[in-house]
Amino acid sequence: MTSEAQAQHRSTPTLAQVVDAADSLWPFRLQEDWDASGLITGRPDQPVRRVLVAVDPVAPVIAEALQRQADLVITHHPLLLRGATSVAADGFKGQVIHDLIENRCALLACHTNADSARRGVSDALIAATGVNPDDAVPLVPDDTYPNAGLGRVGALPRSVSLRELAQRLTTNLPGTAQGLRIAGDPDRMITTVAVCGGAGDSLFDRVRATGADVYITADLRHHLASEAREHALGPGGDGTPALIDAAHAASEALWLPWGAEDLQRALAARGFDVEISVSDVRTDPWDFRVASPNSDPTPHHITGESS
């Protein structure tokens, strides 16, 4: 049978079948204990012809999905990560749920399971640095799935300065008001890169244990970032790791086209025909930035001396 004939014989999957395909790519068993990945709305037997993939289940994304007549929205972040006592439509989360249900559109979250899975968020982020994700290993390996786990660390094919690596990331990441915040000597040469999409300052000990020259993540809190730099520049320290702090949504958005492509391929292999697209909505919450006129552009602590 030709590929054209195969395409004509493909059928429409049910929501349960799409969720099963997603589980084969980003196993839900990989999610962290505190996470809420999985199906949020939708009947398992409803047909799925169109899917929209996005970072956040915010109102503009849902509006885009309904405009595209999507049957399913797959977001990285869960809508109901913490306990809720009401989903009444007078709140923004309740409104989202009502809009989805009333328009027979399902919602599926693939959060930390997609962070840890191969070809997930971590692999997409480290690929943006120039590291081959196939050669990277998890910062926190999973006990069950080979080569899966939170974060990644790997070597660049050619060492670059911290400044050049930051410029490369600025080009590859989606544009945001924040841009990148960087701590470290801009001329320091970088060979080994560690990454964690989203908020990753809980993994500093893991990063230090790898000897990575730089750690790229998002949502770095002041005290933890300060302590990490003091540790790097204190007695016996060599200044590593340098830090690159990206916008949270930007650090995860690189995975969306990968996820859409992989899910399309997985469903096609099962004989299903589904239209999958990536959302056009920028869900980063910040709109603009005003640089401080009194900021000192000279990097601090690049000599190992505390101030």
C-alpha positions as CSV (number, residue, x, y, z in Angstrom):
1,M,0.0,0.0,0.0
2,T,1.4,3.4,-1.0
3,S,1.8,6.2,1.6
4,E,-1.1,8.1,-0.1
5,A,-3.3,5.0,0.3
6,Q,-2.2,4.6,3.9
7,A,-3.1,8.2,4.6
8,Q,-6.6,7.6,3.1
9,H,-7.1,4.6,5.3
10,R,-6.1,6.3,8.6
11,S,-8.9,6.8,11.1
12,T,-9.7,9.4,13.8
13,P,-8.5,8.4,17.2
14,T,-10.4,8.7,20.5
15,L,-9.1,11.0,23.2
16,A,-8.1,7.8,25.2
17,Q,-6.0,6.7,22.2
18,V,-4.3,10.1,21.9
19,V,-3.5,10.1,25.7
20,D,-2.1,6.6,25.3
21,A,0.2,7.8,22.5
22,A,1.3,10.7,24.7
23,D,2.0,8.3,27.5
24,S,4.3,6.3,25.2
25,L,6.3,9.4,24.4
26,W,6.3,11.2,27.8
27,P,5.3,8.5,30.4
28,F,3.1,9.9,33.1
29,R,4.9,7.7,35.5
30,L,7.9,10.0,35.1
31,Q,6.1,12.9,36.7
32,E,7.2,14.2,40.1
33,D,5.1,13.3,43.2
34,W,3.8,16.8,43.5
35,D,2.8,17.2,39.9
36,A,-0.7,17.0,38.3
37,S,0.1,15.9,34.7
38,G,-2.7,14.0,32.9
39,L,-6.1,14.5,31.5
40,I,-8.0,17.4,33.0
41,T,-11.1,17.6,30.8
42,G,-12.6,15.5,28.1
43,R,-14.5,12.2,27.6
44,P,-12.2,9.3,26.8
45,D,-14.4,8.2,23.9
46,Q,-14.6,11.6,22.1
47,P,-13.0,11.8,18.7
48,V,-9.8,13.9,18.3
49,R,-9.2,15.4,14.9
50,R,-7.2,18.6,15.8
51,V,-4.8,19.2,18.6
52,L,-3.2,22.5,19.8
53,V,0.1,22.4,21.8
54,A,1.1,25.2,24.1
55,V,3.0,26.0,27.3
56,D,0.2,27.4,29.4
57,P,-3.6,26.7,29.6
58,V,-4.4,30.4,29.7
59,A,-7.5,32.0,28.3
60,P,-5.9,33.3,25.0
61,V,-4.6,29.8,24.3
62,I,-8.0,28.3,24.8
63,A,-9.6,31.0,22.6
64,E,-7.0,30.1,19.9
65,A,-7.9,26.4,20.3
66,L,-11.6,27.0,19.9
67,Q,-11.0,29.3,16.9
68,R,-9.0,26.5,15.3
69,Q,-11.8,24.0,16.2
70,A,-9.4,21.9,18.2
71,D,-10.7,18.8,20.0
72,L,-7.7,18.7,22.4
73,V,-5.3,21.2,23.9
74,I,-2.0,19.7,25.2
75,T,-0.2,22.1,27.6
76,H,3.0,21.7,29.4
77,H,1.8,23.3,32.6
78,P,-1.3,21.8,34.4
79,L,-4.3,24.0,35.0
80,L,-5.1,22.6,38.4
81,L,-1.6,22.1,40.0
82,R,-2.8,23.0,43.4
83,G,-6.1,22.1,45.1
84,A,-9.2,23.9,44.0
85,T,-12.6,24.1,45.8
86,S,-14.5,25.6,42.9
87,V,-14.4,25.7,39.1
88,A,-17.2,28.3,38.8
89,A,-16.9,30.4,35.7
90,D,-16.5,33.6,37.7
91,G,-12.8,32.7,38.1
92,F,-10.3,32.5,35.2
93,K,-9.6,28.8,35.8
94,G,-13.3,28.0,36.0
95,Q,-13.9,30.0,32.9
96,V,-11.3,28.0,31.0
97,I,-12.8,24.7,32.1
98,H,-16.3,25.9,31.1
99,D,-15.1,27.0,27.7
100,L,-13.4,23.7,27.1
101,I,-16.3,21.5,28.2
102,E,-19.0,23.6,26.5
103,N,-17.0,23.4,23.2
104,R,-16.2,19.7,23.6
105,C,-12.4,20.4,23.7
106,A,-10.3,18.3,26.0
107,L,-7.2,19.4,28.0
108,L,-4.2,17.3,28.7
109,A,-1.1,18.4,30.7
110,C,2.3,16.9,30.2
111,H,4.5,18.7,32.7
112,T,7.4,17.0,34.6
113,N,6.9,13.8,32.6
114,A,7.8,15.8,29.5
115,D,10.6,17.5,31.4
116,S,12.2,14.1,32.1
117,A,11.4,12.1,29.0
118,R,13.8,11.8,26.1
119,R,13.2,14.4,23.4
120,G,11.3,16.3,26.1
121,V,11.9,19.8,27.5
122,S,15.4,19.2,28.8
123,D,16.6,17.7,25.5
124,A,15.1,20.6,23.5
125,L,16.8,23.2,25.8
126,I,20.2,21.6,25.8
127,A,20.0,21.3,22.0
128,A,19.6,25.1,21.8
129,T,23.0,25.4,23.4
130,G,24.7,23.4,20.7
131,V,25.0,20.1,22.7
132,N,23.8,17.0,20.9
133,P,20.9,15.8,23.2
134,D,21.7,12.2,22.3
135,D,25.0,12.6,24.1
136,A,23.6,14.4,27.2
137,V,22.6,12.6,30.4
138,P,20.1,13.5,33.1
139,L,21.1,15.5,36.1
140,V,18.7,13.4,38.2
141,P,18.4,10.0,36.5
142,D,15.1,8.1,36.7
143,D,15.4,4.7,38.4
144,T,13.2,2.9,35.8
145,Y,13.5,4.6,32.4
146,P,17.0,4.5,30.8
147,N,18.5,7.9,30.1
148,A,15.4,9.7,31.4
149,G,15.2,12.1,34.3
150,L,15.2,15.8,35.3
151,G,17.7,18.1,33.6
152,R,20.6,17.3,31.2
153,V,24.3,17.8,31.1
154,G,26.6,17.4,28.1
155,A,29.6,18.7,26.2
156,L,29.6,21.2,23.4
157,P,31.4,20.1,20.2
158,R,33.5,23.2,20.5
159,S,34.2,25.4,23.5
160,V,32.7,28.9,23.4
161,S,32.9,31.9,25.7
162,L,30.0,32.5,28.1
163,R,29.1,35.6,26.1
164,E,28.9,33.6,22.9
165,L,26.8,30.9,24.5
166,A,24.4,33.5,25.9
167,Q,24.1,35.1,22.5
168,R,23.4,31.7,20.9
169,L,20.6,31.1,23.4
170,T,19.2,34.6,22.9
171,T,18.9,33.7,19.2
172,N,17.4,30.3,19.8
173,L,15.0,31.0,22.6
174,P,11.6,32.7,22.1
175,G,11.8,36.5,22.7
176,T,10.7,37.7,26.1
177,A,10.8,40.9,28.1
178,Q,13.4,39.4,30.5
179,G,15.8,38.1,28.0
180,L,18.7,36.4,29.8
181,R,20.3,37.2,33.1
182,I,23.9,36.0,33.4
183,A,26.4,35.5,36.2
184,G,30.0,34.9,35.4
185,D,33.0,36.1,33.5
186,P,31.7,36.7,29.9
187,D,35.1,35.6,28.5
188,R,35.2,32.3,30.4
189,M,35.3,29.3,28.1
190,I,32.4,26.9,28.3
191,T,32.7,23.2,27.4
192,T,30.2,21.4,29.6
193,V,26.6,22.6,29.9
194,A,23.9,21.7,32.4
195,V,20.3,22.7,31.9
196,C,16.9,22.3,33.5
197,G,13.8,23.8,31.8
198,G,11.6,25.8,34.1
199,A,12.5,26.5,37.7
200,G,15.7,24.6,38.4
201,D,17.5,26.1,41.4
202,S,16.8,23.0,43.5
203,L,19.4,21.1,41.4
204,F,22.5,23.2,42.3
205,D,24.2,20.3,44.2
206,R,23.6,18.0,41.2
207,V,25.0,20.6,38.8
208,R,28.2,21.1,40.9
209,A,28.7,17.4,41.1
210,T,28.9,17.2,37.3
211,G,31.6,19.9,37.1
212,A,29.5,21.7,34.5
213,D,30.9,25.1,33.4
214,V,27.5,26.7,33.2
215,Y,24.0,26.0,34.4
216,I,21.0,27.2,32.3
217,T,17.6,27.3,33.9
218,A,14.8,29.7,34.9
219,D,13.3,31.4,37.9
220,L,16.5,31.6,39.8
221,R,15.8,33.0,43.2
222,H,18.1,35.6,44.7
223,H,19.4,33.8,47.7
224,L,20.0,30.5,46.0
225,A,21.7,32.1,43.0
226,S,23.8,34.3,45.4
227,E,24.8,31.3,47.4
228,A,25.7,29.3,44.3
229,R,28.0,32.1,43.1
230,E,29.6,32.4,46.5
231,H,30.2,28.7,46.5
232,A,31.7,28.9,43.1
233,L,34.0,31.8,44.0
234,G,34.9,30.8,47.5
235,P,37.9,28.9,48.8
236,G,38.9,26.3,46.3
237,G,36.3,27.4,43.8
238,D,37.1,28.1,40.1
239,G,34.0,30.2,39.3
240,T,31.9,27.3,38.0
241,P,29.2,27.0,37.3
242,A,28.3,30.3,35.7
243,L,24.6,30.9,35.6
244,I,22.2,31.8,32.8
245,D,18.7,32.6,33.9
246,A,16.1,32.5,31.1
247,A,12.4,33.3,31.2
248,H,10.4,30.3,32.5
249,A,8.1,29.9,29.5
250,A,10.9,30.4,27.0
251,S,13.0,27.7,28.5
252,E,10.2,25.2,27.9
253,A,8.6,26.5,24.7
254,L,11.4,25.0,22.5
255,W,9.9,21.6,23.2
256,L,6.5,22.4,21.7
257,P,7.4,21.7,18.0
258,W,9.3,18.6,19.0
259,G,6.3,17.3,21.0
260,A,3.9,18.1,18.2
261,E,6.1,16.3,15.6
262,D,6.6,13.3,17.8
263,L,3.0,12.9,18.7
264,Q,2.0,13.3,15.0
265,R,4.5,10.5,14.2
266,A,3.3,8.2,17.0
267,L,-0.3,8.6,16.0
268,A,0.4,8.0,12.3
269,A,2.3,4.8,13.2
270,R,-0.9,3.7,14.9
271,G,-3.0,4.4,11.8
272,F,-4.5,7.7,13.0
273,D,-4.8,11.0,11.1
274,V,-4.7,14.0,13.4
275,E,-3.8,17.6,12.7
276,I,-1.4,18.9,15.3
277,S,-0.3,22.6,15.5
278,V,1.7,24.7,17.9
279,S,0.1,27.7,19.5
280,D,1.0,31.2,18.3
281,V,0.2,32.7,21.7
282,R,3.1,34.0,23.8
283,T,2.3,33.0,27.4
284,D,5.2,34.6,29.1
285,P,3.4,37.0,31.6
286,W,5.8,39.9,31.3
287,D,5.2,42.6,28.7
288,F,8.2,45.0,28.8
289,R,11.4,45.8,30.7
290,V,12.9,49.1,31.7
291,A,16.7,48.9,32.2
292,S,18.1,50.6,35.3
293,P,20.1,53.8,34.2
294,N,22.4,53.2,37.2
295,S,23.2,49.6,36.5
296,D,26.8,48.6,36.4
297,P,27.5,46.5,33.2
298,T,30.8,45.2,34.7
299,P,30.4,41.6,35.8
300,H,30.8,41.1,39.6
301,H,32.8,38.4,41.3
302,I,34.8,37.3,38.3
303,T,38.1,37.3,40.1
304,G,37.0,35.0,42.9
305,E,36.9,37.9,45.4
306,S,33.9,38.5,47.6
307,S,32.4,41.9,47.9
